[in-house]
Amino acid sequence: MSSSRFDLALFLSRTPIGRPVVDETGLTGPFDFTFQIAPPNDPAAEASVRSAIAEGDPTVWTDALDRLGLKLESKRRQVNMLVIDSVERPTEN
């Protein structure tokens, strides 16, 4: 995965981590990075990582962040939520 216009926090929020991810690094501007999911020419290692991603194993992402010098911390925060109490079909006027 390589990108200079990539919102890592947003991407991680949409993965099987199962929680919103908020960027609190204070880092600004685009960064160019290349991330290799497995050692080159190691099909077994690559298959293992791809399987973990497909199964939703969040440790894949925490390991990836660790390689970038970042970490995920679980915190309690207030969040805005839309709650729908009930739904009814419209009636004819």
C-alpha positions in Angstrom: 0.0 0.0 0.0 1.6 3.3 -1.0 0.0 6.7 -1.1 0.7 10.4 -0.4 -3.0 11.3 -0.2 -4.3 8.6 2.1 -6.3 9.2 5.3 -4.9 6.4 7.5 -7.2 7.0 10.4 -10.3 6.9 8.1 -9.0 3.7 6.5 -8.5 2.0 9.8 -12.0 3.1 11.0 -13.4 1.2 8.0 -11.4 -2.0 8.7 -12.4 -4.8 11.1 -10.9 -2.9 14.1 -14.5 -2.3 15.0 -14.1 1.2 16.3 -13.7 4.8 15.0 -10.1 5.8 14.8 -9.1 9.4 15.6 -5.8 10.8 14.5 -4.1 12.4 17.5 -0.6 12.3 16.2 -0.4 16.1 15.5 1.3 15.3 12.3 0.2 17.4 9.3 0.8 17.3 5.6 1.1 14.4 3.2 3.5 11.6 3.9 4.8 9.1 1.4 5.2 5.6 2.6 5.4 2.1 1.3 4.1 -0.8 3.4 4.9 -4.4 2.6 2.5 -6.9 4.1 4.9 -9.9 3.9 8.6 -10.6 3.1 9.2 -10.4 -0.7 9.0 -13.8 -2.5 7.3 -15.5 0.5 3.9 -16.7 -0.7 3.2 -18.5 2.5 3.7 -15.3 4.6 1.7 -13.2 2.2 -1.2 -15.8 2.2 -1.2 -15.8 6.0 -1.5 -12.0 6.2 -4.2 -11.9 3.5 -6.1 -14.6 5.4 -5.8 -12.6 8.6 -7.1 -9.5 6.8 -10.0 -11.4 5.3 -10.9 -12.9 8.7 -10.9 -9.4 10.3 -8.0 -10.0 12.6 -7.2 -6.5 14.0 -3.7 -7.5 15.0 -2.7 -7.2 11.3 -3.4 -3.4 11.5 -1.8 -2.9 14.9 1.3 -4.7 13.7 1.3 -2.5 10.6 1.0 0.7 12.6 3.8 -0.5 14.9 6.1 -0.8 11.9 5.2 2.9 11.1 6.0 3.9 14.6 2.3 4.5 15.4 0.0 2.7 17.9 -3.7 2.4 18.6 -4.9 3.3 22.0 -8.4 2.5 23.2 -10.1 5.6 24.8 -13.7 6.4 25.9 -15.1 9.4 24.1 -18.4 11.0 23.6 -19.7 10.5 20.1 -22.7 11.8 18.2 -25.2 9.1 17.2 -28.5 9.1 15.4 -31.0 6.9 17.1 -34.2 5.9 15.3 -36.9 5.0 17.9 -39.5 3.7 15.4 -40.4 3.5 11.8 -43.9 3.5 10.2 -45.1 3.2 6.7 -46.6 6.5 5.3 -50.4 6.6 5.2 -52.5 8.0 2.3 -53.8 11.5 2.8 
